[in-house]
């Protein structure tokens, strides 16, 4: 009984720790990721997923999930992330969305954006 209670306490503590990290400035400076929800000739919009997740001027690397042409070995993913460009946050629309300028490359809807690691 005590071991099961202890297990639940540890799991709950880890959950609180991870939830706290996700809203910390460290998370947004080091781990922040989102997705391109609109990319056309008029503008490009990303979903940053968290309130205060992006800041104007931040550079984000853009990746696309691509299926590997070679057969994946057992235990390996058949998908890979391919770098496709860089975007700069122009304007924060609301707690979850921002407009971006494509600085380099060709960005498409559903691409993944991540804070540049420099």
C-alpha positions in Angstrom: 0.0 0.0 0.0 2.8 2.5 0.9 4.7 1.7 -2.2 1.7 2.4 -4.4 1.0 5.6 -2.6 4.7 6.6 -3.0 4.5 5.8 -6.7 1.5 8.1 -7.2 3.2 10.8 -5.2 6.4 10.6 -7.4 4.3 10.6 -10.6 2.3 13.6 -9.4 5.5 15.5 -8.4 7.0 14.8 -11.8 3.9 16.0 -13.5 3.9 19.3 -11.6 7.6 19.7 -12.3 7.1 19.2 -16.1 4.1 21.5 -16.1 6.0 24.2 -14.3 8.9 23.9 -16.8 6.6 24.2 -19.8 5.5 27.7 -18.6 8.9 28.9 -17.5 11.1 31.4 -19.5 13.7 28.6 -19.9 11.1 26.5 -21.9 10.4 29.4 -24.2 14.0 30.3 -24.7 15.3 26.7 -25.2 12.5 24.4 -26.2 9.7 26.4 -27.8 8.1 24.8 -30.9 5.0 25.3 -32.9 3.5 24.8 -36.3 2.8 26.9 -39.5 -1.0 27.2 -39.8 -1.1 29.6 -42.8 1.5 30.1 -45.5 0.5 31.9 -48.6 1.4 35.0 -50.6 -0.3 37.4 -48.2 1.1 36.2 -44.9 2.5 33.4 -42.8 1.0 32.5 -39.4 2.3 30.1 -36.8 0.7 28.6 -33.8 3.1 29.0 -30.9 0.9 26.9 -28.6 1.5 28.6 -25.3 0.7 32.1 -24.0 3.7 34.3 -24.2 5.4 31.6 -26.2 7.1 33.9 -28.7 8.6 37.4 -28.8 8.8 39.8 -31.7 12.1 39.5 -33.5 12.8 35.9 -32.5 14.2 33.6 -35.2 12.7 30.1 -35.6 14.1 27.3 -37.6 11.5 25.6 -39.8 11.4 21.8 -40.5 9.2 19.6 -42.6 8.4 16.0 -41.8 9.4 13.9 -44.8 9.1 10.2 -45.3 12.5 8.5 -45.9 13.1 7.1 -49.3 15.1 4.2 -48.0 13.5 1.5 -46.0 13.7 2.1 -42.2 15.3 -0.6 -40.2 13.3 -2.2 -37.4 13.0 0.2 -34.5 13.7 3.2 -36.6 11.2 5.8 -37.8 10.2 5.9 -41.4 10.0 9.7 -41.0 12.7 12.4 -40.8 12.8 16.1 -40.1 14.2 18.2 -42.9 15.3 21.8 -42.3 13.5 24.0 -44.8 14.1 27.6 -43.7 14.0 30.3 -41.0 11.3 32.7 -40.0 11.3 35.8 -37.8 8.3 36.7 -35.5 6.8 40.0 -36.8 3.7 40.4 -34.6 2.0 38.5 -31.8 -1.7 38.1 -32.8 -2.9 36.6 -29.5 -1.8 34.1 -26.8 -1.3 31.3 -29.4 -0.7 32.8 -32.8 1.9 35.1 -34.4 2.7 36.4 -37.9 6.2 35.7 -39.2 8.4 36.8 -42.1 10.2 34.1 -44.0 13.8 35.0 -43.8 15.3 32.0 -45.6 13.9 29.0 -47.5 10.4 28.0 -48.5 7.9 27.5 -45.7 4.6 25.6 -46.1 1.5 25.1 -44.0 2.0 22.3 -41.4 5.8 22.8 -41.2 7.3 22.7 -37.7 8.9 25.8 -36.2 11.4 25.8 -33.3 13.4 28.4 -31.6 16.8 28.7 -33.2 19.6 27.2 -31.0 22.5 29.6 -31.4 
